[in-house]
């Protein structure tokens, strides 16, 4: 009985990350490379096709990611050639890198309740053949949070929620707006509205403002701007936290050069780290510091025949089938020997993961016709 309870707990803990719709908050705690495991980097690169709409401030993610892939293992937390990305233009273009359709439509999230970005998104998903394999959509702000009203923020949240309802197989990522010391109170109010909504409703949030409010040591700057300048409560400039941190740390080891629009290289570094943390969370990594690898792999034959999934297991366990966005589609117990599982799943690419009673796993990507 005790062993059965332990196995149940292990199953629940391990498969919880693959439940579709789970909330994810990416903030300054996520702006680091060290904890991200290789298996999650590989799975993200293998399965995510991202469409990203942005203007200059939002380009910080792309600039940071572009230069990150040119670094070496001297950079703290760097795990090798896993950080590359391809500009996704044609379905199935693929390769070993994560795919991002950068600036898939013009503009950003706009100002004061503008929803043209939502119209662009629908047109893209409904009519553009390039969007065929897209499974993640992100839009960034570029000043639109600094001058927005409560009503305007609610229009944004409602539009995002409606997109999620209309396109349930796509993960939509919410964002806060970049720092703006001259509209500090309005910006903080609006960003907090977005945070509260995402937390209460289990949304996925890339907290742009929070990431650039802290240096890598976790020091918080209450009055700061997008260039990383920080001020006292009367608006007097005290310094630039990014430049100060860069000057006291080794380039190529603690940070790297990149051209982050409106800001400093270190801010672009942090945005890139947080982006990879996001990609890995989307494919099932729990984001737990200290857990660097998945359970021991126990390779067994797993294949499909038409709509049937065949698993030749060497011991008892449980098989879970999930799609490219981590949504659990099927879950069945397996026994030692040949297991034939009718799926009736739509044609497409899936992942099958078997968790055995000894804690080992076997994972296989399948194309089900």
KOLGUTOR-563082 format. One line per field, with one value per residue (C-alpha): residue number from 1; residue in three letters; x negated, y negated, z. Coordinates in steps of 0.25 Angstrom, whole numbers, padded with zeros to 4 digits. Example, Ala and Ser with C-alpha at 12.3 -4.5 7.8 and 13.67 -1.06 7.14 Angstrom:
pos: [1; 2]
code: [ALA; SER]
X: [-0049; -0055]
Y: [0018; 0004]
Z: [0031; 0029]
This chain:
pos: [1; 2; 3; 4; 5; 6; 7; 8; 9; 10; 11; 12; 13; 14; 15; 16; 17; 18; 19; 20; 21; 22; 23; 24; 25; 26; 27; 28; 29; 30; 31; 32; 33; 34; 35; 36; 37; 38; 39; 40; 41; 42; 43; 44; 45; 46; 47; 48; 49; 50; 51; 52; 53; 54; 55; 56; 57; 58; 59; 60; 61; 62; 63; 64; 65; 66; 67; 68; 69; 70; 71; 72; 73; 74; 75; 76; 77; 78; 79; 80; 81; 82; 83; 84; 85; 86; 87; 88; 89; 90; 91; 92; 93; 94; 95; 96; 97; 98; 99; 100; 101; 102; 103; 104; 105; 106; 107; 108; 109; 110; 111; 112; 113; 114; 115; 116; 117; 118; 119; 120; 121; 122; 123; 124; 125; 126; 127; 128; 129; 130; 131; 132; 133; 134; 135; 136; 137; 138; 139; 140; 141; 142; 143; 144; 145; 146; 147; 148; 149; 150; 151; 152; 153; 154; 155; 156; 157; 158; 159; 160; 161; 162; 163; 164; 165; 166; 167; 168; 169; 170; 171; 172; 173; 174; 175; 176; 177; 178; 179; 180; 181; 182; 183; 184; 185; 186; 187; 188; 189; 190; 191; 192; 193; 194; 195; 196; 197; 198; 199; 200; 201; 202; 203; 204; 205; 206; 207; 208; 209; 210; 211; 212; 213; 214; 215; 216; 217; 218; 219; 220; 221; 222; 223; 224; 225; 226; 227; 228; 229; 230; 231; 232; 233; 234; 235; 236; 237; 238; 239; 240; 241; 242; 243; 244; 245; 246; 247; 248; 249; 250; 251; 252; 253; 254; 255; 256; 257; 258; 259; 260; 261; 262; 263; 264; 265; 266; 267; 268; 269; 270; 271; 272; 273; 274; 275; 276; 277; 278; 279; 280; 281; 282; 283; 284; 285; 286; 287; 288; 289; 290; 291; 292; 293; 294; 295; 296; 297; 298; 299; 300; 301; 302; 303; 304; 305; 306; 307; 308; 309; 310; 311; 312; 313; 314; 315; 316; 317; 318; 319; 320; 321; 322; 323; 324; 325; 326; 327; 328; 329; 330; 331; 332; 333; 334; 335; 336; 337; 338; 339; 340; 341; 342; 343; 344; 345; 346; 347; 348; 349; 350; 351; 352; 353; 354; 355; 356; 357; 358; 359; 360; 361; 362; 363; 364; 365; 366; 367; 368; 369]
code: [UNK; UNK; UNK; UNK; UNK; UNK; UNK; UNK; UNK; UNK; UNK; UNK; UNK; UNK; UNK; UNK; UNK; UNK; UNK; UNK; UNK; UNK; UNK; UNK; UNK; UNK; UNK; UNK; UNK; UNK; UNK; UNK; UNK; UNK; UNK; UNK; UNK; UNK; UNK; UNK; UNK; UNK; UNK; UNK; UNK; UNK; UNK; UNK; UNK; UNK; UNK; UNK; UNK; UNK; UNK; UNK; UNK; UNK; UNK; UNK; UNK; UNK; UNK; UNK; UNK; UNK; UNK; UNK; UNK; UNK; UNK; UNK; UNK; UNK; UNK; UNK; UNK; UNK; UNK; UNK; UNK; UNK; UNK; UNK; UNK; UNK; UNK; UNK; UNK; UNK; UNK; UNK; UNK; UNK; UNK; UNK; UNK; UNK; UNK; UNK; UNK; UNK; UNK; UNK; UNK; UNK; UNK; UNK; UNK; UNK; UNK; UNK; UNK; UNK; UNK; UNK; UNK; UNK; UNK; UNK; UNK; UNK; UNK; UNK; UNK; UNK; UNK; UNK; UNK; UNK; UNK; UNK; UNK; UNK; UNK; UNK; UNK; UNK; UNK; UNK; UNK; UNK; UNK; UNK; UNK; UNK; UNK; UNK; UNK; UNK; UNK; UNK; UNK; UNK; UNK; UNK; UNK; UNK; UNK; UNK; UNK; UNK; UNK; UNK; UNK; UNK; UNK; UNK; UNK; UNK; UNK; UNK; UNK; UNK; UNK; UNK; UNK; UNK; UNK; UNK; UNK; UNK; UNK; UNK; UNK; UNK; UNK; UNK; UNK; UNK; UNK; UNK; UNK; UNK; UNK; UNK; UNK; UNK; UNK; UNK; UNK; UNK; UNK; UNK; UNK; UNK; UNK; UNK; UNK; UNK; UNK; UNK; UNK; UNK; UNK; UNK; UNK; UNK; UNK; UNK; UNK; UNK; UNK; UNK; UNK; UNK; UNK; UNK; UNK; UNK; UNK; UNK; UNK; UNK; UNK; UNK; UNK; UNK; UNK; UNK; UNK; UNK; UNK; UNK; UNK; UNK; UNK; UNK; UNK; UNK; UNK; UNK; UNK; UNK; UNK; UNK; UNK; UNK; UNK; UNK; UNK; UNK; UNK; UNK; UNK; UNK; UNK; UNK; UNK; UNK; UNK; UNK; UNK; UNK; UNK; UNK; UNK; UNK; UNK; UNK; UNK; UNK; UNK; UNK; UNK; UNK; UNK; UNK; UNK; UNK; UNK; UNK; UNK; UNK; UNK; UNK; UNK; UNK; UNK; UNK; UNK; UNK; UNK; UNK; UNK; UNK; UNK; UNK; UNK; UNK; UNK; UNK; UNK; UNK; UNK; UNK; UNK; UNK; UNK; UNK; UNK; UNK; UNK; UNK; UNK; UNK; UNK; UNK; UNK; UNK; UNK; UNK; UNK; UNK; UNK; UNK; UNK; UNK; UNK; UNK; UNK; UNK; UNK; UNK; UNK; UNK; UNK; UNK; UNK; UNK; UNK; UNK; UNK; UNK; UNK; UNK; UNK; UNK; UNK; UNK; UNK; UNK; UNK; UNK; UNK; UNK; UNK; UNK; UNK]
X: [0000; -0011; -0018; -0006; -0004; -0018; -0017; -0004; -0011; -0022; -0013; -0005; -0018; -0024; -0012; -0007; -0015; -0009; 0005; 0010; 0013; 0004; 0001; -0014; -0020; -0034; -0040; -0054; -0055; -0055; -0066; -0077; -0083; -0088; -0076; -0071; -0073; -0078; -0066; -0057; -0065; -0065; -0050; -0047; -0056; -0049; -0034; -0032; -0028; -0027; -0021; -0026; -0020; -0028; -0035; -0048; -0047; -0042; -0054; -0062; -0058; -0063; -0076; -0079; -0076; -0084; -0097; -0094; -0096; -0110; -0115; -0124; -0123; -0131; -0118; -0112; -0101; -0104; -0101; -0106; -0100; -0086; -0082; -0081; -0068; -0063; -0055; -0043; -0037; -0032; -0025; -0034; -0047; -0052; -0066; -0072; -0069; -0056; -0047; -0042; -0035; -0040; -0031; -0021; -0012; -0015; -0014; -0012; -0001; 0002; 0008; 0021; 0029; 0024; 0027; 0021; 0010; 0022; 0028; 0014; 0013; 0026; 0022; 0009; 0015; 0026; 0020; 0005; -0001; -0013; -0005; -0002; -0011; -0011; -0008; -0012; -0008; -0014; -0012; -0020; -0018; -0026; -0021; -0007; -0006; -0012; 0000; 0011; 0024; 0030; 0040; 0030; 0022; 0035; 0038; 0024; 0027; 0041; 0035; 0024; 0034; 0043; 0032; 0029; 0043; 0044; 0030; 0029; 0017; 0008; 0001; 0003; -0008; -0004; -0014; -0016; -0021; -0036; -0040; -0037; -0041; -0034; -0021; -0024; -0011; -0002; -0012; -0013; 0002; 0004; -0006; 0000; 0013; 0007; -0001; 0012; 0020; 0010; 0008; 0023; 0026; 0014; 0009; -0006; -0013; -0026; -0028; -0037; -0036; -0040; -0052; -0058; -0055; -0066; -0081; -0086; -0089; -0074; -0075; -0062; -0062; -0049; -0051; -0057; -0056; -0057; -0072; -0075; -0077; -0072; -0067; -0063; -0048; -0050; -0055; -0070; -0078; -0087; -0094; -0092; -0091; -0094; -0107; -0111; -0109; -0116; -0128; -0129; -0128; -0135; -0130; -0129; -0127; -0117; -0110; -0112; -0111; -0098; -0091; -0079; -0070; -0068; -0076; -0089; -0095; -0092; -0077; -0078; -0085; -0074; -0063; -0069; -0071; -0057; -0052; -0059; -0053; -0039; -0042; -0046; -0034; -0025; -0029; -0028; -0040; -0036; -0046; -0051; -0065; -0074; -0066; -0075; -0071; -0059; -0058; -0067; -0063; -0059; -0059; -0048; -0041; -0030; -0023; -0010; -0002; 0009; 0017; 0011; -0001; -0009; -0018; -0027; -0029; -0039; -0031; -0019; -0017; -0008; -0008; -0004; -0002; -0003; -0003; -0014; -0008; -0008; 0007; 0009; 0017; 0017; 0013; 0012; 0006; -0004; -0008; -0021; -0020; -0013; -0003; 0006; 0014; 0024; 0023; 0033; 0024; 0024; 0012; 0000; -0013; -0012; -0021; -0019; -0025; -0025; -0028; -0031; -0029; -0044; -0044; -0051; -0044; -0044; -0040; -0038; -0033; -0022; -0015; -0001; 0006]
Y: [0000; -0010; -0007; -0010; -0023; -0027; -0023; -0032; -0044; -0042; -0041; -0054; -0061; -0057; -0059; -0072; -0081; -0075; -0079; -0089; -0103; -0103; -0117; -0121; -0134; -0138; -0149; -0153; -0139; -0133; -0142; -0131; -0120; -0111; -0103; -0100; -0085; -0080; -0071; -0084; -0092; -0080; -0078; -0093; -0094; -0081; -0085; -0100; -0109; -0123; -0136; -0148; -0162; -0174; -0187; -0193; -0190; -0176; -0173; -0172; -0157; -0155; -0162; -0155; -0142; -0144; -0147; -0137; -0126; -0131; -0130; -0118; -0109; -0120; -0127; -0123; -0113; -0111; -0097; -0097; -0098; -0098; -0113; -0115; -0120; -0120; -0131; -0122; -0126; -0113; -0101; -0090; -0098; -0092; -0089; -0087; -0101; -0107; -0114; -0128; -0136; -0149; -0161; -0152; -0165; -0179; -0187; -0184; -0184; -0198; -0209; -0212; -0200; -0198; -0184; -0184; -0174; -0164; -0166; -0163; -0151; -0145; -0148; -0141; -0129; -0128; -0132; -0131; -0117; -0121; -0120; -0105; -0099; -0111; -0108; -0120; -0134; -0146; -0161; -0172; -0186; -0198; -0209; -0205; -0202; -0215; -0224; -0214; -0214; -0203; -0202; -0200; -0189; -0182; -0183; -0176; -0165; -0162; -0161; -0152; -0143; -0143; -0138; -0127; -0123; -0123; -0116; -0106; -0099; -0111; -0116; -0132; -0139; -0152; -0163; -0175; -0188; -0193; -0202; -0217; -0226; -0238; -0230; -0222; -0221; -0219; -0208; -0201; -0201; -0195; -0185; -0180; -0179; -0170; -0162; -0160; -0155; -0145; -0139; -0139; -0132; -0123; -0130; -0130; -0144; -0149; -0160; -0169; -0181; -0171; -0166; -0179; -0184; -0175; -0173; -0158; -0158; -0161; -0176; -0183; -0197; -0203; -0216; -0212; -0213; -0204; -0208; -0203; -0217; -0217; -0230; -0234; -0237; -0252; -0248; -0250; -0240; -0232; -0223; -0211; -0198; -0190; -0198; -0197; -0182; -0180; -0188; -0179; -0166; -0158; -0159; -0146; -0139; -0147; -0154; -0156; -0168; -0170; -0181; -0183; -0194; -0206; -0199; -0192; -0178; -0172; -0175; -0168; -0156; -0155; -0156; -0145; -0136; -0138; -0135; -0121; -0119; -0122; -0112; -0101; -0104; -0103; -0089; -0083; -0087; -0091; -0103; -0097; -0102; -0090; -0080; -0079; -0066; -0058; -0044; -0032; -0028; -0014; -0012; -0003; -0001; -0011; -0013; -0015; -0007; -0016; -0021; -0011; -0014; -0001; -0001; 0011; 0009; 0017; 0014; 0008; -0007; -0018; -0024; -0039; -0044; -0059; -0069; -0079; -0089; -0080; -0077; -0063; -0055; -0041; -0034; -0019; -0008; 0001; 0015; 0023; 0028; 0022; 0011; 0007; -0006; -0011; -0026; -0032; -0045; -0055; -0053; -0060; -0060; -0055; -0051; -0038; -0037; -0025; -0026; -0013; -0008; -0010; -0024; -0022; -0028; -0025; -0036; -0036; -0046; -0040; -0044; -0038; -0038]
Z: [0000; 0004; -0009; -0017; -0010; -0013; -0028; -0029; -0022; -0032; -0044; -0040; -0037; -0050; -0059; -0053; -0062; -0075; -0071; -0081; -0076; -0064; -0060; -0062; -0057; -0063; -0055; -0049; -0042; -0056; -0062; -0060; -0068; -0058; -0054; -0068; -0071; -0085; -0087; -0086; -0096; -0106; -0104; -0106; -0119; -0124; -0121; -0121; -0132; -0127; -0134; -0127; -0130; -0125; -0128; -0121; -0107; -0110; -0118; -0105; -0105; -0119; -0118; -0105; -0111; -0123; -0116; -0105; -0116; -0119; -0105; -0099; -0087; -0080; -0078; -0064; -0066; -0081; -0086; -0100; -0114; -0109; -0109; -0124; -0131; -0146; -0152; -0155; -0169; -0175; -0168; -0165; -0167; -0154; -0151; -0137; -0133; -0127; -0137; -0136; -0146; -0142; -0144; -0151; -0152; -0151; -0138; -0123; -0113; -0116; -0107; -0100; -0103; -0118; -0122; -0136; -0131; -0128; -0142; -0148; -0139; -0144; -0159; -0157; -0151; -0160; -0174; -0174; -0177; -0170; -0157; -0159; -0148; -0139; -0125; -0117; -0119; -0112; -0113; -0105; -0101; -0105; -0096; -0097; -0082; -0078; -0083; -0082; -0074; -0065; -0076; -0087; -0079; -0077; -0092; -0094; -0084; -0090; -0104; -0100; -0092; -0105; -0113; -0104; -0104; -0120; -0122; -0110; -0116; -0116; -0103; -0102; -0094; -0087; -0084; -0075; -0080; -0079; -0068; -0069; -0058; -0063; -0063; -0051; -0043; -0055; -0061; -0048; -0046; -0060; -0059; -0046; -0052; -0062; -0052; -0043; -0055; -0059; -0045; -0042; -0056; -0058; -0070; -0075; -0073; -0077; -0067; -0075; -0064; -0052; -0060; -0062; -0048; -0042; -0044; -0044; -0029; -0027; -0023; -0026; -0032; -0028; -0037; -0050; -0065; -0077; -0078; -0064; -0059; -0044; -0037; -0023; -0020; -0024; -0038; -0036; -0044; -0035; -0045; -0055; -0048; -0061; -0064; -0049; -0049; -0063; -0058; -0045; -0053; -0064; -0078; -0085; -0071; -0063; -0075; -0090; -0100; -0108; -0114; -0105; -0111; -0101; -0091; -0086; -0090; -0077; -0078; -0091; -0085; -0074; -0084; -0092; -0080; -0076; -0090; -0090; -0076; -0082; -0094; -0085; -0075; -0087; -0090; -0076; -0068; -0054; -0053; -0040; -0036; -0033; -0042; -0054; -0061; -0063; -0057; -0062; -0077; -0079; -0094; -0099; -0113; -0114; -0128; -0135; -0145; -0151; -0139; -0129; -0120; -0117; -0105; -0102; -0087; -0078; -0065; -0060; -0062; -0067; -0081; -0084; -0098; -0099; -0111; -0115; -0105; -0093; -0093; -0088; -0098; -0093; -0080; -0078; -0069; -0076; -0072; -0075; -0090; -0102; -0100; -0111; -0108; -0117; -0118; -0128; -0127; -0139; -0148; -0143; -0135; -0120; -0109; -0101; -0088; -0079; -0064; -0058; -0044; -0041; -0045; -0058; -0071; -0086; -0096; -0111; -0121; -0130; -0143; -0142; -0156]
